[in-house]
């Protein structure tokens, strides 16, 4: 016969595993514009902070010149500091092929590759 303590020890890991398996994906997975903007923002904040360590990025807006859902887009990042930000391109990786990967098309975030053309 199992003690109450042993039953809890078996149930808690099973509940945690089920919660992790059912948790929503955090990174931008869809091919829509809001997911692309999430990816551009995340990559910009990571890369710009390394590119100009003495100046923190403060993204104000993303202006799209072109955007094709589930395909690609290009535009410009506007930062509070006029010396930061600039043009970028974003490419969506078809989920049937797998997640986006860092490479010549830029840095990966979810299904998106973001190429910051200024840093």
C-alpha positions as CSV (number, residue, x, y, z in Angstrom):
1,X,0.0,0.0,0.0
2,X,1.3,3.5,-1.0
3,X,1.5,6.3,1.5
4,X,0.0,9.6,0.7
5,X,3.4,11.1,0.3
6,X,4.4,8.5,-2.3
7,X,1.2,9.1,-4.3
8,X,1.9,12.8,-4.4
9,X,5.4,12.1,-5.5
10,X,4.1,10.1,-8.5
11,X,1.2,12.5,-9.4
12,X,3.1,15.8,-9.4
13,X,5.5,14.8,-12.2
14,X,2.7,13.5,-14.3
15,X,0.7,16.7,-13.9
16,X,3.7,18.8,-14.7
17,X,4.5,16.7,-17.9
18,X,0.9,17.1,-19.0
19,X,1.0,20.8,-18.5
20,X,4.2,21.2,-20.4
21,X,2.9,19.1,-23.3
22,X,-0.3,21.1,-23.5
23,X,1.3,24.5,-23.0
24,X,0.9,27.0,-25.9
25,X,4.0,27.8,-28.0
26,X,5.4,31.1,-27.0
27,X,7.3,32.1,-30.2
28,X,5.7,33.5,-33.4
29,X,4.4,30.4,-35.2
30,X,1.8,31.8,-37.7
31,X,2.4,33.5,-41.0
32,X,0.4,36.6,-40.1
33,X,1.6,40.2,-39.6
34,X,1.3,40.2,-35.8
35,X,3.5,37.1,-35.6
36,X,6.0,38.7,-37.9
37,X,6.1,41.8,-35.8
38,X,6.7,39.7,-32.7
39,X,9.6,38.0,-34.4
40,X,11.1,41.3,-35.7
41,X,10.8,42.9,-32.2
42,X,12.4,40.0,-30.5
43,X,15.3,39.7,-32.9
44,X,15.8,43.5,-33.0
45,X,16.0,43.7,-29.2
46,X,18.6,40.8,-29.1
47,X,20.8,41.9,-32.0
48,X,20.7,45.7,-31.5
49,X,21.7,45.3,-27.8
50,X,24.8,43.4,-29.0
51,X,25.5,45.6,-32.0
52,X,25.6,48.9,-30.0
53,X,26.2,47.9,-26.3
54,X,26.4,51.5,-25.2
55,X,23.0,52.3,-26.6
56,X,19.9,50.3,-25.5
57,X,17.3,49.7,-28.2
58,X,13.9,51.3,-27.7
59,X,11.7,50.1,-30.6
60,X,8.9,52.6,-31.3
61,X,7.3,51.1,-34.4
62,X,7.6,48.8,-37.4
63,X,6.6,50.3,-40.7
64,X,6.0,47.6,-43.5
65,X,6.8,48.5,-47.1
66,X,5.6,45.1,-48.2
67,X,4.0,42.2,-46.4
68,X,2.8,38.9,-47.9
69,X,1.2,36.6,-45.2
70,X,2.8,33.2,-44.9
71,X,5.7,34.3,-47.2
72,X,7.8,37.4,-46.5
73,X,7.9,41.1,-45.9
74,X,10.2,44.1,-45.6
75,X,10.1,47.4,-43.8
76,X,11.8,49.7,-41.4
77,X,12.3,49.6,-37.6
78,X,11.9,53.0,-36.0
79,X,13.7,53.4,-32.7
80,X,13.4,56.2,-30.1
81,X,17.1,56.9,-30.9
82,X,17.3,58.0,-34.5
83,X,20.8,56.4,-34.8
84,X,19.3,53.0,-34.3
85,X,16.8,50.9,-36.2
86,X,16.7,50.6,-40.0
87,X,15.6,48.3,-42.8
88,X,14.8,44.6,-42.3
89,X,13.4,41.7,-44.2
90,X,11.4,38.8,-42.6
91,X,10.8,35.4,-44.2
92,X,8.3,32.8,-43.0
93,X,9.5,29.1,-42.9
94,X,6.7,26.6,-43.8
95,X,6.0,24.6,-40.6
96,X,5.8,21.4,-42.7
97,X,9.5,21.8,-43.4
98,X,10.4,22.6,-39.7
99,X,11.1,25.7,-37.7
100,X,13.2,28.6,-39.1
101,X,16.9,28.3,-38.5
102,X,19.6,30.9,-38.3
103,X,21.4,31.3,-41.6
104,X,21.8,33.6,-44.6
105,X,18.2,34.6,-44.5
106,X,18.7,36.0,-40.9
107,X,18.1,35.0,-37.4
108,X,15.4,32.5,-36.5
109,X,12.4,33.2,-34.2
110,X,9.6,30.6,-34.3
111,X,8.7,30.2,-38.0
112,X,10.3,33.5,-39.0
113,X,13.8,34.5,-40.1
114,X,14.6,38.1,-39.6
115,X,17.4,39.8,-41.5
116,X,18.3,43.2,-39.9
117,X,20.1,44.9,-42.8
118,X,21.7,47.5,-40.6
119,X,23.5,45.6,-38.0
